[in-house]
Amino acid sequence: GPLMRRMLRAPTLLFRARLGWLLGGRFLMITHLGRRSGRRYRTVVEVVGHIRGDDEYVVMAGFGHSSDWLRNLQAGGGRDVAVGARRFVPAVRMLDADEACAVLAGYERRNRLIAPVVRRVLSALVGWRYTGTEADRVRLVSELPLVALRPR
């Protein structure tokens, strides 16, 4: 309903007001150029993992391989990432299935108190019932790719 829509828009509004740091490392905003239009876009996505050794923030393409922001990044259109108090020009890397499954498992572990909600949201995104088994995870990350962003 309208409340859910407002909640989903809240992170974007905070970033636009330069208050993204209030979200800590939970969300990041990607500024990217349209691969055909050349227009500047901003997309806010949830951080599903942080690979500290490589200083990579991992995000999920919730609308799959055809997500516009993902296709723009893959075409070299990534201009800026804002996360917490940091800003950087991103280098982009697609996670392979094993690494993506491990990151997703970690995300589910950290969010175990709201696991039913997480599974409902993921199920809605893929259109089948996601139960959190290893087999489901492998299928999920093949449909909703995980992307690592790090300072270039």
Secondary structure, 3 states (H helix, E strand, C coil): CHHHHHHHHHHHHHHHCCCHHHHCCCEEEEEEECCCCCCEEEEEEEEEEEEHHHCEEEEECCCHHHCHHHHHHHCCCEEEEEECCEEECEEEEECCHHHHHHHHHHHHHHCHHHHHHHHHHHHHHHCCCCCCCHHHHHHHHHHCCEEEEEEC
